[in-house]
Amino acid sequence: MKKQKFLTLAFIALFFYNSYSQVDTIKMMQYNLMYYTTAVPSGCTVTSSYLNDKDMNLKKIIKYVQPDILSVNEIGSQSTYVDRIKNNALNTDGVTYYQNCPLTNFSGGSIANMVYYDSRKLGYHSFFYVTTSVRDINAYKMYYKTPQLANGDTIFITFIVTHLKAGSSDAEAIVRGQQTQALMTKLEQMGAASNYVFSGDFNLYSSSEIAYQNLINYSNTLYRFYDPINQSGNWNNSSQFANIHTQSTHTSSDNGCFSTGGMDDRFDFILVSPYIYYGSKKVRSINDSYMALGQDGQRFNGSINNPTNTSVPDSIANALYNLSDHLPVILQFAIDYTVSVQDFASVIQVNVNNPVQDQISMEIQLDQPDQLTFEIYSLSGQLLEKTTNYFESGSSRWNQKFEYPPSLYLLKIQNSKNQYVVKKIVKS
């Protein structure tokens, strides 16, 4: 038993000695772009500058939000439209890092879904899709680019984007239910419940709709989705939900393209799997970051830019108004990854002079001034001592009393960013 305990402690010590935990965030924006195509429906009258104007307004919004993941609906179902957004709205003014996932349109139609991503943080792995009677449901498996990626250490997230059947009739609600049921069946058949994010224009009027219930109350709890803001109810035309409505940005249609009636529907969603909601697989939704951009709660049955919008600059309110009849929805995620001591060494370098007697002598090298906390642990895990001291940048020497019996100890040095390294202390 003693031998087993020693080996366990030795393993823990080795783990701390070689790695530390770090947290990053990624920001997602879901946006129905409203006919980002020249194949607009009958009654929608567009000018020759239609797509140029959309590019200009989307570019403003992208620079304001700076998303790491952008999922979109109503993009033209040809690659020329996918590339146009990437080149005219995302990779502009020196930015070159946005990439797009593959385009599919097996269900047919003139509009499709797409996901763009910041290739500095994320990489594309693979995709699958679900065909429906309306449009494809697209799923893209992405990987987070951890510092240990070369060693095979990464975190996977699958972003699923959809545009469900529009309309308020019972028949159209049934189609929406069939679409979400097809997705849930597909996920369960794949048998790999994991980090899923499901976003899009759901065209839902109430949380009691079968399409929504298929997602949040699915029979297999491993595959259920969670609403980060937990806002159930009859969303349509209810002032109770004025602060989460996402459609319509217009009270009147200037060119026959925009839906009218003002802000009175929650059509646009980002939902997460239980693994992300609870953060059990290194990705956690930061639920209080969920927001509809430009929604200040004062827009019920009104437009997004009149009267003055207090939640965003005027230029962004106007861009939201002119680009689409939907508002984009934003959610951030915390990514918990492991970084090796070698990567940490570029931030802080500590050399301990072993063996020690009545004091520990350390040489510390910092790239910038910082506050360091020193914790001494016995091999049984007991915290023996904790001190904090401020150090200037450059080289410093730190001596600390060490009045403990001869043995092996662990010294944890942590900076103000909660990064830490653990050193062995040998008392002779």
N, C-alpha and C positions, 0 to 999 in steps of 0.2 A: 504493500500500500504506500509506504514512504517513497519507494522508487518511482511508482506511478505518479505521485504528487510532484516529485522533483522534475520528472520529465515534462509534466504539464506546465509547470512554472517555467521551465527552461524554454519550452516552445513559445509561451506567451512573451517571455523576455525577448526571444529572437524576433518574434513578430513586430513588437514595438521598436526593436532596434533597427529594423529594415524598412518600416513604413509608417505613414501617418495618414489620417483621414482629412479630406478637404471637401468643401461644398461649393459648387458653382450653381448658377441659375441659367435657365434658358427661358426665353419669352416667346410665346406663341400668339399669333394673330389669325383669326378666322374671319374671312370676308367674302360676302357675295358681291361681286363686282358689277352686277347688272349689265348683261349683254356686252361683255368685252369681245365683240365680234361685229362684223359688218352685216351678218345675217340676222338682222333684228326682226322681230315679229311685225305683223301688219298693224298699222296704227302708230308705230314708233317712228318718228321722223327725225333723221339724223343728218348733220351737215358733213362736209368734207373734212372738217377738223375734229370730228367726233372722237376718234381714237387718240389723236394728239392731245386733246383736252383731258381724256381719261388718264393718259400717261402722266401728264403734268400734275394732276390732282393726286394720283396714287403715289407719285414720287414724293410729294410733300408729306403725305401721311406716313410713308415708309421711313423717311428721314426723322420724323417726329417720334415714331414708336420704336424704330430700330429692332424689329423682330428677328429672332433666330430661326423661327419656323413660321412660314406664311402658307396657310391653306386657303384656297379660293374656290368659289363656285361661279358658274356662268361665264367661263372663259371659252372662247371659240374652240371647237373640237379639232383643230388642226395645229400642227407644231409651230406654224408661223406666229400664232397668237401667244403660245407659250414662250417662244423666244423673244417676242416683242416686249412683253412685260419684264422679262429678265434684263433685256438690254436697255430699255427706255425708262424703267421705273425703279429697278433694283440696283443693277450695276452701273451707277452713274457717279460723276464727280469724284473719280478716283477709286470707288468701290469696285472690287472685282471678285468677291468671294461668294456671291449667291449662285446656287445651282438649282436645277429643277429635277424632279423625279420623272419617270416615264409616263407618257400620256396613253390612256386607253379610252376607247369609245365603242366597246363591243355591243352596248345596248342601243347605239345609234343616237341621232339627234345632232343639233348644231352647237350645243354647249356641253361643257364637260367640267371636271374638277381637276385641280392641280395642287401640288405641294412644292414650295420652294424652301431652301434651307441655307443657313450660313455654314459654308464648308470649312470654316476655321474650327467650328465646334462639333459639327455633325457630319457623318458620312452616310451615303445611301448603301443599303445592303440588298434588299429584295422587295418584291411587291406581290400582292395578289389582289383580286377584284371579285366583286359579286355583280353579276348582271341582273337587272330588274326590268320591268315593263316600261320604265321611264328612263333611267340613267344608270351608269355603272356606279357602284360604291367602291371607292379606291382605297387600298391599304398599302402603306409604305413602311417597311421596317428600316429604322435608322439606328446607327450606333454613335454613341458619344465618344469623342476623341480624347480619351484619358491620356495622361502622360505615359502610362504603361501599355499603350496600344500595341507597340511593337512586340510586346511579350504576350499578346493575346488577351489582355485585360481590358474589357470594355463593358458598356451598359447599353442594352437594346431598348428602344421605344418604338412601338408601331403606331403611326399616325393614320387614322382612318377618316376619310372625308366623304360627305354625301350631300346630295341635294334632293330631298324627298319631294314627292308629288305635291304640287300646289293646289289650293282650293279648299273651300269650307264645307263642301257637301259630304254626306255620309259615304258615298262611293269613293270619293277622293281620300277620305280618312282611312277607308279599308285598304286602299293601295299603299298608303304610307305604312300601315301595319304589316302588310305583306313584305315591304322592303326591309323593315327592321328585323322582322322574323327571319328573312333570308340571311341577313348578316349574322344574327346570333347563332343560327344553325351552322353556318360556315365556321365561325370561331370555335364552336364546341366540337365540330367534326375534326378540326385541325388539332385539337387536343393539347393546346399549349397556352393555357391561361397565363397572362403575363402583363407587361406594361403596355396597356392600350389607351389611346386617346381618340375619342370619337367626336368629330366636329362637323359643322355644316349648317346649311339652311334647312331646318327640319320642317318648316311650314306648319308648326303645331299651334293649335289654338288653346289647348288645355292639357294639363298633366294627366288627365283621365283618359286621353286618347290611347288607343291600343298600341300605336307606334311607340309612344313614350313608355308605356307600361312594359312592353316587350324588352326594353332596355334596362329599366331600373328595378324591375321585379321579375327578371328572368328566372326560370325554375332552377337552373344551375347557378348557385350563388357565386361561383368562381368567375363567371363570365358577365355578371351584372355590371352596369355602369352607374356611376354616382354623379349627381349634380353638385359641383363644388359649392354652389351658393344655396342649395337645398330650398329652392323656391317653387313649391308646388302650388297649383291652383288654376283658376280660369284666367289665363293671361290676357286674352283678347279683350280689348276695350275696357280694361279695368284700371282705374287710377291707383289701386292698391299696388300694382306692379309697374308704376310709371318709371321707376328708377332702373328697371331692367329691360324695358321695351327696346327693340332693335329695328323696328320698321313701322312707319315709313318716315323718311327724312323730309318728305314734302307734304304740304297740305293741298297743293294743286299740281297737276302735271304740266310742265312747261312744253314738252314735245311729244306727249303721248307715251313716253317710255317709263316714266316714274309712276309707281303706285301712289295713290293719294290718300288723304285722311289723316295724315300726321302720325306721330309716334303712339301706337296703340297695340302693337303685337310683339311678342317674344318669339321670333322665328329662328334666331341664330344662337347656336349652342356650342359649348365645349364640355364634353362629359369625360370622365376618367374611370378606368377599371379600379377594382378594390385594391390592387397592388400599388397603384399610384396614389389613391386616396389616403391610404394608410402608410405609404412609403416603405413597403416591406421588401422591395427589390431595387433599392438605391435610387428610386425616382419618386418624388413626393410633390403633389400639387399644392401650391401656396394659395389656399382657397380664398384668402382675403385680397388677393391680387386680381381676382376675376372682375372684369368690368366691360361694359359696352362703351367704346371710345366716344366721347362727346355727350354721353347721357348724364345730365346733371340732375335728373329727377323732376325737372320743370318743363318737360316737353309734351306732356300728355295731350294728344290730339293736336299737337303743334309741330312746327318745323324745327330742324336741328340748329338753325342759325338765326332765327328771329322769334322772340327778342334775343339780345346778346347772350351767347352761351358762356357761362362762367367757368366751365370745366376745361376748356381748351382755348388756345388763341383763336382770334377771328379767322386767320388764314386757314387753320385746320377745320374749323366749323364750316367754312365756305367750301373747302375741298371735300368734306364729307357730304355736303349738300349736293354738290355738282357731280360727284362721281357715281353715287349709287343711291337707291332708295332703302338700303340696309346700312346699319352701323356695323363696324368690325367688333368682334369680341376678343378680349385679351385674357390670357392666363399664363402665369409663370410657374415654373417647376424647379424644385431644388434637386440637384444631382449630387449624390454622395459618392465620391470616388477615392481611391487610394493612390497616394503618391510616394515614391521611394525616397529614402534619405538622400540619395544622390541628387534628386531634384530639389529637395529642401536645402541642400548645401549651398545653392546659389543665393539663398535668402539669409541664412545664418550658418556660420561655421563655428563649432565648439571643439576644442581639444582638451581632454582631461588628462592630467599627469597621474598615471597609475604606477605602482600602488600608492595609496594615500595612508596617512597616519592620523594626525590630529586636525588636519584641514584638507579641503579639496582645492586644488589650484587649477584654474581653467583659463585658457586663452580663447577669447571670443572675437569673431570678425563679423561685422554687420555692414550691409550695404547702405543702410539708413538708420537714423536714430530709432530706438524702440524700447519698450518695456518688456523685460523678460521675467518669467516666473520659474523658480527652481523648486522641484519637488523630489524628495528622497523617499524611496520605497524599499522595504525589505522584500526578500524573495517570496514571502507569504502574501504579498500584496498590501501590507500595512503601510499607510502614509506616515512617515516618521517626522517629516519637517517640510515646511513650505515658506519660501521667502521670495520677495519681488524687488527688482532693482531696475533703474533706468540706465541705459547705455547710449553713448553717442555713436555715430557711425565710425567705421574704421576698426582698429585693433584695440582691444581692452583686456585687462587681466582682472580676474575675479577670484577672491579667496573666500572660502566658506568653512566655518568650523565643522568638524566631523567627529563627534564624541560618541562613537558607537563601537561595539566589539568587533574583532576581526571576522570578516565574512564577505560575501558578494552582495552588492546593493545595486539598485537602479536609480539613475538620476534623469528625471524628465525636465527638459528645458522647453518652455512654451512662449511664443511671442504674442503680441497683441491681436494677431489675426487668427489665433487659436491653432497655428501650425506648431508642431513640436517634434523634437527628436529625443531619443532615449539613449543614454550612455551607461556603460557598465562602470561600477565603482568597486575596486578591490581594496579592502582594508587589510593590511598586513599585520 
